[in-house]
């Protein structure tokens, strides 16, 4: 068991015991800083949905604060966060990115992903890189208009830096730095690698923004950057405008972070679970053959006719519990919550694990079972406890895109390939190797056998 896994296990087990003694709302200390934990569906829902505005602040990560300076979507607060998030949602939902819908872009990438997997020639391989390329290319298509070839050196460098930063963010050292910020300035450590990688990423994004500025046609926006630049021009006389070059760079970086690593990690973990449970994979492929066949690409309309596949995607997300404690919130002003007075600025950690692994809602929650999302007739069954993207006003801005990618990518893979492991499926380890910030699957190898 890794140090990060051990720390997470101890923390989650402690919180379970605290909730039994103190109830669903209790305070723990990280260093000298008090943090209010929300444990269980009712407490999380009441805070993030019923009192959504009061609990909509974003807690500060000192390590990240040096990078983004409170800009973008993920780490911003107040009016900046509201305006930037509203703009990003409107652009992603309504604009359609030129003449092509986002679904068409995901379908195109799914076809490219299948072709790339064919090139493995059914040999045993680590799928990490290929599964990272696909969602990253969808984001590139939305932000930069164009996708990259999987062998493109610039693309490979970007992927490497994003992947490395994601791994570093999950390390115990970064959590220590976030709780004791003095370490950032006076101690050497891998946090400096985050800053180095981020500087390279921002330099590339700035270069692309300058290219867009030189070729911008306000009457024919091509992608997200064009839309943001047009908004900047419209507000150039507003000294209080949040639409600035610096905020554009941070927002684009946030879209990359939120739209690449989380989806690719879920895909990678999902295929491991499908390897480990061949009976589930067989039922999915039977449904794909019946509903879609082998000669056309899957589309989102298919999902309503594929309750088992829909249940499998939901169960993958529930089971892996990707971000166990969500990202930290803060309360935006003093609030009385369940007879506790929580002062403005207090950090809040909603335990998503306590919701996604609730034993009453999901019998045997530690077991991978698509039946958690199926009724007695085999129809898909929604659950209010399904919160892998968090919930309320801070719910992930890319939720719709991520859901689409997970369905279309996984369906396309299983439509075209059988999955095979060199290890007996029963002996495959599906236990997360890290969970301080995010749940990462253990490394494994897989063969994609064309059907």
C-alpha positions as a Markdown table, in Angstrom:
| # | Residue | x | y | z |
|---|---|---|---|---|
| 1 | Unk | 0.0 | 0.0 | 0.0 |
| 2 | Unk | 1.4 | 3.4 | -1.0 |
| 3 | Unk | 1.8 | 6.2 | 1.5 |
| 4 | Unk | -1.0 | 8.2 | -0.3 |
| 5 | Unk | -3.3 | 5.2 | -0.2 |
| 6 | Unk | -2.6 | 4.6 | 3.5 |
| 7 | Unk | -3.2 | 8.3 | 4.4 |
| 8 | Unk | -6.5 | 8.2 | 2.5 |
| 9 | Unk | -7.6 | 5.0 | 4.1 |
| 10 | Unk | -6.8 | 6.3 | 7.6 |
| 11 | Unk | -8.6 | 9.7 | 6.8 |
| 12 | Unk | -11.7 | 8.1 | 5.4 |
| 13 | Unk | -11.9 | 5.5 | 8.2 |
| 14 | Unk | -11.5 | 8.3 | 10.8 |
| 15 | Unk | -14.2 | 10.4 | 9.2 |
| 16 | Unk | -16.6 | 7.4 | 9.2 |
| 17 | Unk | -16.0 | 7.0 | 12.9 |
| 18 | Unk | -16.3 | 10.7 | 13.6 |
| 19 | Unk | -19.6 | 10.8 | 11.8 |
| 20 | Unk | -20.9 | 8.0 | 14.1 |
| 21 | Unk | -19.9 | 10.0 | 17.2 |
| 22 | Unk | -20.4 | 13.6 | 16.2 |
| 23 | Unk | -23.0 | 13.3 | 13.4 |
| 24 | Unk | -22.8 | 14.3 | 9.7 |
| 25 | Unk | -21.2 | 17.8 | 10.3 |
| 26 | Unk | -17.9 | 17.9 | 12.2 |
| 27 | Unk | -14.7 | 19.9 | 12.3 |
| 28 | Unk | -11.2 | 18.5 | 11.7 |
| 29 | Unk | -7.9 | 20.4 | 11.7 |
| 30 | Unk | -5.4 | 20.3 | 8.8 |
| 31 | Unk | -2.4 | 21.9 | 10.4 |
| 32 | Unk | -3.7 | 24.9 | 12.2 |
| 33 | Unk | -6.7 | 25.3 | 9.8 |
| 34 | Unk | -10.2 | 24.2 | 10.8 |
| 35 | Unk | -12.1 | 22.4 | 8.1 |
| 36 | Unk | -15.8 | 21.4 | 8.3 |
| 37 | Unk | -16.6 | 18.0 | 6.9 |
| 38 | Unk | -20.0 | 17.2 | 5.4 |
| 39 | Unk | -20.6 | 13.5 | 5.7 |
| 40 | Unk | -23.5 | 11.6 | 4.0 |
| 41 | Unk | -26.0 | 12.5 | 1.3 |
| 42 | Unk | -28.4 | 14.6 | 3.4 |
| 43 | Unk | -25.7 | 16.9 | 4.8 |
| 44 | Unk | -24.0 | 17.3 | 1.4 |
| 45 | Unk | -27.3 | 18.0 | -0.4 |
| 46 | Unk | -28.5 | 20.5 | 2.3 |
| 47 | Unk | -25.3 | 22.5 | 2.1 |
| 48 | Unk | -24.4 | 22.4 | -1.6 |
| 49 | Unk | -28.0 | 22.4 | -3.1 |
| 50 | Unk | -30.4 | 23.9 | -0.5 |
| 51 | Unk | -27.8 | 26.5 | 0.6 |
| 52 | Unk | -25.9 | 26.5 | -2.6 |
| 53 | Unk | -25.1 | 30.2 | -2.7 |
| 54 | Unk | -23.7 | 30.3 | 0.8 |
| 55 | Unk | -21.5 | 27.2 | 0.2 |
| 56 | Unk | -20.4 | 28.2 | -3.3 |
| 57 | Unk | -17.0 | 29.7 | -2.3 |
| 58 | Unk | -13.8 | 27.9 | -3.5 |
| 59 | Unk | -11.2 | 26.9 | -0.9 |
| 60 | Unk | -7.7 | 28.0 | -1.6 |
| 61 | Unk | -4.9 | 25.6 | -2.5 |
| 62 | Unk | -1.7 | 27.5 | -1.7 |
| 63 | Unk | 0.3 | 25.5 | -4.2 |
| 64 | Unk | -2.1 | 26.3 | -7.0 |
| 65 | Unk | -2.7 | 29.9 | -5.9 |
| 66 | Unk | 0.9 | 30.7 | -7.0 |
| 67 | Unk | 0.0 | 29.5 | -10.5 |
| 68 | Unk | -3.5 | 30.8 | -11.2 |
| 69 | Unk | -3.7 | 33.8 | -8.8 |
| 70 | Unk | -7.4 | 33.2 | -8.3 |
| 71 | Unk | -8.2 | 33.3 | -12.1 |
| 72 | Unk | -10.1 | 30.9 | -14.3 |
| 73 | Unk | -13.0 | 28.7 | -13.3 |
| 74 | Unk | -11.8 | 26.1 | -10.8 |
| 75 | Unk | -10.0 | 28.4 | -8.3 |
| 76 | Unk | -11.8 | 31.8 | -8.7 |
| 77 | Unk | -14.4 | 33.3 | -6.4 |
| 78 | Unk | -17.1 | 36.0 | -6.4 |
| 79 | Unk | -18.1 | 37.8 | -9.5 |
| 80 | Unk | -15.1 | 36.6 | -11.4 |
| 81 | Unk | -16.1 | 33.0 | -10.9 |
| 82 | Unk | -19.7 | 33.6 | -11.7 |
| 83 | Unk | -19.0 | 35.5 | -15.0 |
| 84 | Unk | -16.3 | 33.2 | -16.2 |
| 85 | Unk | -18.3 | 30.1 | -15.4 |
| 86 | Unk | -21.4 | 31.5 | -17.0 |
| 87 | Unk | -19.5 | 32.4 | -20.2 |
| 88 | Unk | -17.8 | 29.0 | -20.4 |
| 89 | Unk | -21.1 | 27.1 | -19.9 |
| 90 | Unk | -22.9 | 29.2 | -22.5 |
| 91 | Unk | -20.1 | 28.7 | -25.0 |
| 92 | Unk | -19.8 | 25.0 | -24.5 |
| 93 | Unk | -23.6 | 24.4 | -24.6 |
| 94 | Unk | -24.9 | 26.8 | -27.2 |
| 95 | Unk | -22.2 | 27.7 | -29.6 |
| 96 | Unk | -21.5 | 24.2 | -30.9 |
| 97 | Unk | -18.0 | 25.4 | -31.9 |
| 98 | Unk | -18.6 | 26.6 | -35.4 |
| 99 | Unk | -20.4 | 24.3 | -37.8 |
| 100 | Unk | -19.9 | 21.1 | -35.9 |
| 101 | Unk | -21.5 | 20.0 | -32.7 |
| 102 | Unk | -19.5 | 18.8 | -29.7 |
| 103 | Unk | -21.0 | 15.4 | -30.2 |
| 104 | Unk | -19.6 | 15.2 | -33.7 |
| 105 | Unk | -16.2 | 16.1 | -32.4 |
| 106 | Unk | -16.3 | 13.4 | -29.7 |
| 107 | Unk | -17.5 | 10.9 | -32.4 |
| 108 | Unk | -14.6 | 11.8 | -34.6 |
| 109 | Unk | -12.2 | 11.3 | -31.8 |
| 110 | Unk | -13.8 | 8.0 | -30.9 |
| 111 | Unk | -13.1 | 6.8 | -34.4 |
| 112 | Unk | -9.5 | 8.0 | -34.2 |
| 113 | Unk | -9.1 | 6.3 | -30.8 |
| 114 | Unk | -10.3 | 3.0 | -32.3 |
| 115 | Unk | -7.9 | 3.3 | -35.2 |
| 116 | Unk | -5.0 | 4.0 | -32.8 |
| 117 | Unk | -6.0 | 0.9 | -30.7 |
| 118 | Unk | -5.9 | -1.2 | -33.9 |
| 119 | Unk | -2.3 | -0.2 | -34.3 |
| 120 | Unk | -1.4 | -2.1 | -31.1 |
| 121 | Unk | -2.1 | -5.2 | -33.2 |
| 122 | Unk | -3.7 | -7.0 | -30.2 |
| 123 | Unk | -0.4 | -6.9 | -28.3 |
| 124 | Unk | -0.4 | -6.3 | -24.5 |
| 125 | Unk | 0.0 | -2.6 | -23.8 |
| 126 | Unk | -0.3 | 0.1 | -21.1 |
| 127 | Unk | -3.4 | 2.1 | -22.2 |
| 128 | Unk | -2.5 | 5.2 | -20.2 |
| 129 | Unk | -1.2 | 7.4 | -23.0 |
| 130 | Unk | -3.7 | 6.5 | -25.7 |
| 131 | Unk | -6.7 | 7.0 | -23.3 |
| 132 | Unk | -5.2 | 10.3 | -22.3 |
| 133 | Unk | -4.9 | 11.5 | -25.9 |
| 134 | Unk | -8.6 | 11.1 | -26.8 |
| 135 | Unk | -10.2 | 13.5 | -24.2 |
| 136 | Unk | -7.3 | 15.9 | -24.6 |
| 137 | Unk | -7.9 | 16.1 | -28.3 |
| 138 | Unk | -11.6 | 16.8 | -27.8 |
| 139 | Unk | -10.6 | 19.8 | -25.6 |
| 140 | Unk | -8.0 | 20.9 | -28.2 |
| 141 | Unk | -10.7 | 20.8 | -30.8 |
| 142 | Unk | -13.0 | 22.9 | -28.7 |
| 143 | Unk | -10.4 | 25.4 | -27.6 |
| 144 | Unk | -8.0 | 25.6 | -30.5 |
| 145 | Unk | -10.3 | 24.4 | -33.3 |
| 146 | Unk | -7.9 | 21.6 | -34.4 |
| 147 | Unk | -7.1 | 18.2 | -33.0 |
| 148 | Unk | -3.5 | 16.7 | -32.9 |
| 149 | Unk | -2.1 | 13.6 | -34.4 |
| 150 | Unk | -1.3 | 11.1 | -31.6 |
| 151 | Unk | 2.4 | 11.2 | -32.6 |
| 152 | Unk | 2.6 | 15.1 | -32.7 |
| 153 | Unk | 5.6 | 16.1 | -30.6 |
| 154 | Unk | 4.0 | 19.3 | -29.2 |
| 155 | Unk | 0.9 | 17.2 | -28.3 |
| 156 | Unk | 3.1 | 14.6 | -26.6 |
| 157 | Unk | 4.9 | 17.2 | -24.6 |
| 158 | Unk | 1.6 | 18.8 | -23.5 |
| 159 | Unk | 0.2 | 15.5 | -22.5 |
| 160 | Unk | 3.3 | 14.6 | -20.5 |
| 161 | Unk | 3.2 | 17.8 | -18.5 |
| 162 | Unk | -0.5 | 17.6 | -17.8 |
| 163 | Unk | -0.1 | 14.0 | -16.7 |
| 164 | Unk | 2.9 | 14.7 | -14.5 |
| 165 | Unk | 1.2 | 17.6 | -12.7 |
| 166 | Unk | -1.9 | 15.5 | -12.1 |
| 167 | Unk | 0.2 | 12.8 | -10.5 |
| 168 | Unk | 2.1 | 15.4 | -8.4 |
| 169 | Unk | -1.1 | 17.0 | -7.2 |
| 170 | Unk | -2.1 | 13.7 | -5.7 |
| 171 | Unk | 1.1 | 13.3 | -3.7 |
| 172 | Unk | 1.3 | 13.6 | 0.1 |
| 173 | Unk | 3.9 | 16.3 | -0.2 |
| 174 | Unk | 1.6 | 18.6 | -2.1 |
| 175 | Unk | -1.1 | 18.1 | 0.5 |
| 176 | Unk | 1.5 | 18.9 | 3.2 |
| 177 | Unk | 2.4 | 22.1 | 1.3 |
| 178 | Unk | -1.2 | 23.1 | 1.0 |
| 179 | Unk | -1.7 | 22.8 | 4.8 |
| 180 | Unk | 1.7 | 24.4 | 5.7 |
| 181 | Unk | 2.3 | 26.9 | 2.9 |
| 182 | Unk | 5.6 | 28.0 | 4.5 |
| 183 | Unk | 7.1 | 24.9 | 3.0 |
| 184 | Unk | 6.5 | 26.2 | -0.6 |
| 185 | Unk | 9.0 | 29.1 | -0.1 |
| 186 | Unk | 11.7 | 27.5 | 2.0 |
| 187 | Unk | 11.9 | 23.9 | 1.0 |
| 188 | Unk | 12.8 | 22.2 | -2.3 |
| 189 | Unk | 10.3 | 19.7 | -3.5 |
| 190 | Unk | 8.2 | 18.5 | -6.4 |
| 191 | Unk | 5.9 | 21.5 | -6.1 |
| 192 | Unk | 8.5 | 23.3 | -8.1 |
| 193 | Unk | 8.0 | 20.8 | -11.0 |
| 194 | Unk | 4.3 | 21.9 | -11.0 |
| 195 | Unk | 5.4 | 25.5 | -11.6 |
| 196 | Unk | 7.8 | 24.5 | -14.3 |
| 197 | Unk | 5.3 | 22.4 | -16.2 |
| 198 | Unk | 2.6 | 25.1 | -15.8 |
| 199 | Unk | 4.9 | 27.7 | -17.2 |
| 200 | Unk | 5.5 | 25.7 | -20.3 |
| 201 | Unk | 1.7 | 25.0 | -20.7 |
| 202 | Unk | 0.8 | 28.7 | -20.3 |
| 203 | Unk | 3.6 | 29.7 | -22.8 |
| 204 | Unk | 2.0 | 27.4 | -25.4 |
| 205 | Unk | -1.5 | 28.6 | -24.7 |
| 206 | Unk | -0.3 | 32.3 | -25.0 |
| 207 | Unk | 1.3 | 31.5 | -28.3 |
| 208 | Unk | -2.1 | 30.1 | -29.6 |
| 209 | Unk | -4.0 | 33.1 | -28.3 |
| 210 | Unk | -1.7 | 35.4 | -30.2 |
| 211 | Unk | -2.2 | 33.4 | -33.4 |
| 212 | Unk | -6.0 | 33.7 | -32.8 |
| 213 | Unk | -5.7 | 37.5 | -32.3 |
| 214 | Unk | -4.0 | 37.9 | -35.6 |
| 215 | Unk | -6.6 | 35.9 | -37.6 |
| 216 | Unk | -9.7 | 36.7 | -35.6 |
| 217 | Unk | -13.0 | 37.3 | -37.5 |
| 218 | Unk | -15.6 | 38.6 | -35.0 |
| 219 | Unk | -18.4 | 37.4 | -37.3 |
| 220 | Unk | -17.1 | 33.9 | -37.6 |
| 221 | Unk | -15.7 | 32.6 | -34.3 |
| 222 | Unk | -13.9 | 29.3 | -34.7 |
| 223 | Unk | -13.5 | 28.1 | -31.1 |
| 224 | Unk | -13.5 | 28.9 | -27.4 |
| 225 | Unk | -10.5 | 31.3 | -27.7 |
| 226 | Unk | -12.2 | 33.3 | -30.4 |
| 227 | Unk | -15.4 | 33.6 | -28.4 |
| 228 | Unk | -13.4 | 34.8 | -25.4 |
| 229 | Unk | -11.4 | 37.3 | -27.5 |
| 230 | Unk | -14.7 | 38.7 | -28.9 |
| 231 | Unk | -16.0 | 39.1 | -25.4 |
| 232 | Unk | -12.8 | 40.9 | -24.4 |
| 233 | Unk | -13.2 | 43.4 | -27.3 |
| 234 | Unk | -16.9 | 44.0 | -26.3 |
| 235 | Unk | -15.8 | 44.8 | -22.7 |
| 236 | Unk | -12.5 | 46.7 | -23.4 |
| 237 | Unk | -13.9 | 49.9 | -22.0 |
| 238 | Unk | -15.0 | 48.2 | -18.8 |
| 239 | Unk | -12.2 | 48.6 | -16.3 |
| 240 | Unk | -13.9 | 46.0 | -14.0 |
| 241 | Unk | -14.2 | 43.4 | -16.8 |
| 242 | Unk | -13.2 | 39.8 | -15.9 |
| 243 | Unk | -12.5 | 39.1 | -19.6 |
| 244 | Unk | -8.8 | 39.7 | -19.7 |
| 245 | Unk | -5.8 | 37.9 | -21.4 |
| 246 | Unk | -4.7 | 36.5 | -18.0 |
| 247 | Unk | -8.1 | 35.1 | -17.2 |
| 248 | Unk | -8.4 | 33.6 | -20.7 |
| 249 | Unk | -5.1 | 31.8 | -20.1 |
| 250 | Unk | -6.2 | 30.4 | -16.8 |
| 251 | Unk | -9.6 | 29.5 | -18.1 |
| 252 | Unk | -8.2 | 27.5 | -21.0 |
| 253 | Unk | -5.8 | 25.8 | -18.6 |
| 254 | Unk | -8.7 | 24.9 | -16.3 |
| 255 | Unk | -10.6 | 23.4 | -19.2 |
| 256 | Unk | -7.6 | 21.3 | -20.1 |
| 257 | Unk | -7.1 | 20.1 | -16.5 |
| 258 | Unk | -10.8 | 19.4 | -15.9 |
| 259 | Unk | -11.4 | 17.9 | -19.4 |
| 260 | Unk | -8.4 | 15.7 | -19.9 |
| 261 | Unk | -7.0 | 13.9 | -16.9 |
| 262 | Unk | -10.3 | 13.3 | -15.0 |
| 263 | Unk | -11.9 | 11.7 | -18.1 |
| 264 | Unk | -8.8 | 9.7 | -19.1 |
| 265 | Unk | -8.4 | 8.4 | -15.6 |
| 266 | Unk | -12.0 | 7.3 | -15.5 |
| 267 | Unk | -11.6 | 5.6 | -18.9 |
| 268 | Unk | -8.5 | 3.8 | -17.7 |
| 269 | Unk | -10.1 | 2.7 | -14.5 |
| 270 | Unk | -13.2 | 1.7 | -16.3 |
| 271 | Unk | -11.4 | -0.6 | -18.7 |
| 272 | Unk | -9.6 | -2.3 | -15.8 |
| 273 | Unk | -12.9 | -3.0 | -14.1 |
| 274 | Unk | -14.3 | -4.4 | -17.4 |
| 275 | Unk | -11.2 | -6.6 | -17.7 |
| 276 | Unk | -11.8 | -7.8 | -14.1 |
| 277 | Unk | -15.5 | -8.5 | -14.8 |
| 278 | Unk | -15.8 | -10.2 | -18.2 |
| 279 | Unk | -19.4 | -11.1 | -17.5 |
| 280 | Unk | -20.3 | -7.4 | -17.4 |
| 281 | Unk | -18.3 | -6.8 | -20.6 |
| 282 | Unk | -20.1 | -9.6 | -22.4 |
| 283 | Unk | -23.5 | -8.2 | -21.5 |
| 284 | Unk | -22.5 | -4.7 | -22.7 |
| 285 | Unk | -21.3 | -6.1 | -26.0 |
| 286 | Unk | -24.5 | -8.1 | -26.5 |
| 287 | Unk | -26.4 | -4.8 | -26.0 |
| 288 | Unk | -24.2 | -2.9 | -28.4 |
| 289 | Unk | -24.7 | -5.6 | -31.1 |
| 290 | Unk | -28.4 | -5.5 | -30.6 |
| 291 | Unk | -28.9 | -1.7 | -30.6 |
| 292 | Unk | -26.0 | -0.3 | -32.7 |
| 293 | Unk | -24.5 | -3.2 | -34.6 |
| 294 | Unk | -21.0 | -3.1 | -36.1 |
| 295 | Unk | -21.3 | -0.8 | -39.0 |
| 296 | Unk | -22.1 | 2.7 | -37.6 |
| 297 | Unk | -20.7 | 4.9 | -35.0 |
| 298 | Unk | -22.4 | 5.1 | -31.6 |
| 299 | Unk | -24.3 | 8.4 | -30.9 |
| 300 | Unk | -25.9 | 9.9 | -27.8 |
| 301 | Unk | -29.4 | 8.9 | -28.9 |
| 302 | Unk | -28.3 | 5.3 | -28.5 |
| 303 | Unk | -27.9 | 5.8 | -24.7 |
| 304 | Unk | -31.7 | 5.8 | -24.0 |
| 305 | Unk | -31.9 | 2.4 | -25.7 |
| 306 | Unk | -28.9 | 1.0 | -23.8 |
| 307 | Unk | -29.8 | 0.8 | -20.1 |
| 308 | Unk | -27.1 | -1.7 | -19.2 |
| 309 | Unk | -24.3 | 0.3 | -20.8 |
| 310 | Unk | -25.7 | 3.5 | -19.1 |
| 311 | Unk | -25.7 | 1.6 | -15.8 |
| 312 | Unk | -22.1 | 0.4 | -16.4 |
| 313 | Unk | -20.8 | 3.9 | -17.1 |
| 314 | Unk | -22.5 | 5.2 | -13.9 |
| 315 | Unk | -21.3 | 2.3 | -11.8 |
| 316 | Unk | -17.7 | 2.9 | -13.0 |
| 317 | Unk | -17.9 | 6.5 | -11.8 |
| 318 | Unk | -19.6 | 5.5 | -8.6 |
| 319 | Unk | -17.2 | 2.7 | -7.8 |
| 320 | Unk | -13.9 | 4.5 | -8.5 |
| 321 | Unk | -14.9 | 7.6 | -6.5 |
| 322 | Unk | -12.6 | 9.7 | -8.5 |
| 323 | Unk | -12.4 | 12.8 | -6.3 |
| 324 | Unk | -13.2 | 11.4 | -2.8 |
| 325 | Unk | -13.6 | 14.7 | -1.0 |
| 326 | Unk | -14.5 | 17.0 | -3.9 |
| 327 | Unk | -12.6 | 20.2 | -4.1 |
| 328 | Unk | -12.7 | 22.3 | -1.0 |
| 329 | Unk | -15.5 | 24.9 | -0.7 |
| 330 | Unk | -15.8 | 27.9 | 1.6 |
| 331 | Unk | -18.8 | 29.6 | 3.0 |
| 332 | Unk | -19.3 | 33.0 | 1.4 |
| 333 | Unk | -20.6 | 34.6 | 4.6 |
| 334 | Unk | -21.5 | 33.6 | 8.2 |
| 335 | Unk | -24.2 | 31.0 | 8.2 |
| 336 | Unk | -26.1 | 29.0 | 10.7 |
| 337 | Unk | -26.2 | 25.4 | 9.4 |
| 338 | Unk | -27.7 | 22.6 | 11.4 |
| 339 | Unk | -27.4 | 24.6 | 14.6 |
| 340 | Unk | -23.7 | 25.3 | 14.0 |
| 341 | Unk | -22.5 | 28.9 | 13.2 |
| 342 | Unk | -20.0 | 28.6 | 10.4 |
| 343 | Unk | -18.0 | 31.8 | 10.0 |
| 344 | Unk | -17.4 | 33.3 | 6.5 |
| 345 | Unk | -14.3 | 31.9 | 4.8 |
| 346 | Unk | -14.4 | 28.5 | 6.7 |
| 347 | Unk | -13.2 | 25.7 | 4.5 |
| 348 | Unk | -15.8 | 23.0 | 3.7 |
| 349 | Unk | -15.0 | 19.4 | 2.5 |
| 350 | Unk | -18.0 | 17.5 | 1.2 |
| 351 | Unk | -17.3 | 13.8 | 1.5 |
| 352 | Unk | -18.4 | 12.4 | -1.9 |
| 353 | Unk | -17.2 | 9.0 | -0.8 |
| 354 | Unk | -19.9 | 9.0 | 1.9 |
| 355 | Unk | -22.5 | 9.6 | -0.8 |
| 356 | Unk | -21.3 | 7.4 | -3.6 |
| 357 | Unk | -20.6 | 4.5 | -1.2 |
| 358 | Unk | -23.7 | 4.8 | 0.9 |
| 359 | Unk | -24.7 | 1.3 | 1.8 |
| 360 | Unk | -28.5 | 2.0 | 2.0 |
| 361 | Unk | -28.6 | 3.5 | -1.5 |
| 362 | Unk | -26.1 | 1.1 | -3.0 |
| 363 | Unk | -26.1 | -2.4 | -1.4 |
| 364 | Unk | -22.6 | -3.8 | -1.1 |
| 365 | Unk | -21.1 | -0.4 | -2.1 |
| 366 | Unk | -17.5 | -1.7 | -2.2 |
| 367 | Unk | -18.6 | -4.2 | -5.0 |
| 368 | Unk | -18.6 | -3.2 | -8.7 |
| 369 | Unk | -22.2 | -3.9 | -9.7 |
| 370 | Unk | -24.1 | -2.2 | -12.6 |
| 371 | Unk | -27.3 | -3.4 | -10.9 |
| 372 | Unk | -27.0 | -0.4 | -8.6 |
| 373 | Unk | -28.4 | 1.6 | -11.5 |
| 374 | Unk | -31.0 | -0.9 | -12.8 |
| 375 | Unk | -34.5 | -1.6 | -11.6 |
| 376 | Unk | -36.1 | -5.0 | -11.4 |
| 377 | Unk | -37.1 | -4.8 | -15.1 |
| 378 | Unk | -33.6 | -4.0 | -16.3 |
| 379 | Unk | -34.4 | -0.3 | -17.0 |
| 380 | Unk | -31.9 | 2.4 | -16.1 |
| 381 | Unk | -32.6 | 3.8 | -12.6 |
| 382 | Unk | -31.4 | 7.3 | -11.6 |
| 383 | Unk | -30.1 | 8.0 | -8.2 |
| 384 | Unk | -29.8 | 11.4 | -6.4 |
| 385 | Unk | -26.7 | 9.9 | -4.7 |
| 386 | Unk | -24.8 | 9.9 | -8.0 |
| 387 | Unk | -22.4 | 12.9 | -7.4 |
| 388 | Unk | -19.1 | 12.1 | -9.1 |
| 389 | Unk | -19.0 | 15.6 | -10.5 |
| 390 | Unk | -20.0 | 17.1 | -7.1 |
| 391 | Unk | -23.3 | 19.0 | -7.0 |
| 392 | Unk | -24.8 | 22.4 | -6.6 |
| 393 | Unk | -23.4 | 25.6 | -8.0 |
| 394 | Unk | -19.8 | 24.3 | -8.1 |
| 395 | Unk | -20.7 | 21.2 | -10.1 |
| 396 | Unk | -18.0 | 20.4 | -12.7 |
| 397 | Unk | -18.5 | 22.8 | -15.7 |
| 398 | Unk | -17.5 | 19.9 | -18.1 |
| 399 | Unk | -20.0 | 17.4 | -16.7 |
| 400 | Unk | -22.0 | 17.2 | -19.9 |
| 401 | Unk | -18.9 | 16.8 | -22.1 |
| 402 | Unk | -17.4 | 14.2 | -19.7 |
| 403 | Unk | -20.6 | 12.1 | -19.7 |
| 404 | Unk | -20.7 | 12.2 | -23.5 |
| 405 | Unk | -17.1 | 11.2 | -23.8 |
| 406 | Unk | -17.3 | 8.3 | -21.4 |
| 407 | Unk | -20.4 | 6.8 | -23.1 |
| 408 | Unk | -19.1 | 7.3 | -26.7 |
| 409 | Unk | -15.5 | 6.2 | -26.1 |
| 410 | Unk | -16.3 | 3.1 | -24.0 |
| 411 | Unk | -19.1 | 2.1 | -26.4 |
| 412 | Unk | -16.8 | 2.5 | -29.4 |
| 413 | Unk | -14.0 | 0.5 | -27.8 |
| 414 | Unk | -16.3 | -2.4 | -26.8 |
| 415 | Unk | -18.0 | -2.3 | -30.3 |
| 416 | Unk | -14.7 | -2.9 | -32.0 |
| 417 | Unk | -12.6 | -4.9 | -29.5 |
| 418 | Unk | -12.7 | -7.7 | -27.1 |
| 419 | Unk | -10.6 | -7.0 | -23.9 |
| 420 | Unk | -8.0 | -9.5 | -22.8 |
| 421 | Unk | -5.5 | -9.6 | -19.9 |
| 422 | Unk | -2.4 | -11.8 | -19.5 |
| 423 | Unk | -3.5 | -12.2 | -15.9 |
| 424 | Unk | -6.5 | -14.2 | -14.7 |
| 425 | Unk | -9.3 | -11.6 | -14.3 |
| 426 | Unk | -10.0 | -12.7 | -10.8 |
| 427 | Unk | -6.4 | -11.8 | -9.8 |
| 428 | Unk | -6.4 | -8.3 | -11.3 |
| 429 | Unk | -5.9 | -5.6 | -8.7 |
| 430 | Unk | -8.5 | -2.8 | -9.0 |
| 431 | Unk | -7.7 | -1.0 | -5.7 |
| 432 | Unk | -6.8 | 2.6 | -6.1 |
| 433 | Unk | -3.1 | 3.4 | -5.7 |
| 434 | Unk | -3.7 | 7.0 | -4.5 |
| 435 | Unk | -6.6 | 8.9 | -3.1 |
| 436 | Unk | -5.4 | 12.0 | -1.2 |
| 437 | Unk | -6.8 | 14.1 | -3.9 |
| 438 | Unk | -7.8 | 11.7 | -6.7 |
| 439 | Unk | -8.3 | 8.0 | -7.1 |
| 440 | Unk | -5.8 | 6.6 | -9.6 |
| 441 | Unk | -6.0 | 3.0 | -10.9 |
| 442 | Unk | -3.0 | 0.7 | -10.5 |
| 443 | Unk | -0.9 | 0.2 | -13.7 |
| 444 | Unk | -2.0 | -2.7 | -15.8 |
| 445 | Unk | -1.7 | -4.1 | -19.3 |
| 446 | Unk | -4.5 | -4.9 | -21.7 |
| 447 | Unk | -4.9 | -6.4 | -25.2 |
| 448 | Unk | -7.5 | -5.0 | -27.6 |
| 449 | Unk | -8.5 | -7.9 | -29.8 |
| 450 | Unk | -10.4 | -6.8 | -32.9 |
| 451 | Unk | -13.9 | -8.4 | -33.1 |
